[in-house]
Amino acid sequence: MSRSSASSAAAESAALVGHDAAISFFVRSLDHQRLGTTYLLSGDPGIGKRLLARRLARLLLCRERRGAEVCGTCHGCRSFVDERSAYCLEVDLVEAKGKHDSAVDATRELISEIERSALPGRRMIYLIPNLQDYSVQVQNALLKTFEE
């Protein structure tokens, strides 16, 4: 395991205290190939939703994981750490909104990108932090897209 992958995985695991049940549920679902299409993480600010989402993404991308532990050396792990995975995108709608007239326009662009990048048999991971800060219309449009 590379130094950055190892330190990243260790820091991530240490920060996820209290999320054992969610990680166990996800690992069981992954082991039995019974993953849902969309996972929504909710809760008070500062409880680790973003870290948990990133951990779940790493588990999904790792080709040589052992239970709830990622290997840190496979292509999936390395590309995640280097933030260059073709299958995992962290989308900041606040930043995207700055390039558009509104969050609705930014959301339309994201939906268009999702539809273009959908590959049969491939999973795409979209991490969208702070989605609760957007209108119900934006939330519903994204949820509908992910369900399809």
Buried (B, 14 or more C-beta within 10 A) or exposed (E): BEEEBEEBBEEBBEEBEEBEEBBEEBBEBBEEEEEEEEBEBEEEEEEBBBBBBBBBBBBBBBEEBEEBBBBBBBEBBBBBBEEEBEBBBBBEBEEBBEEBEEBBEBBBEBBEBBEEEEEEEEEBBBBBBEBEEBEEEBBEBBEEBBEE
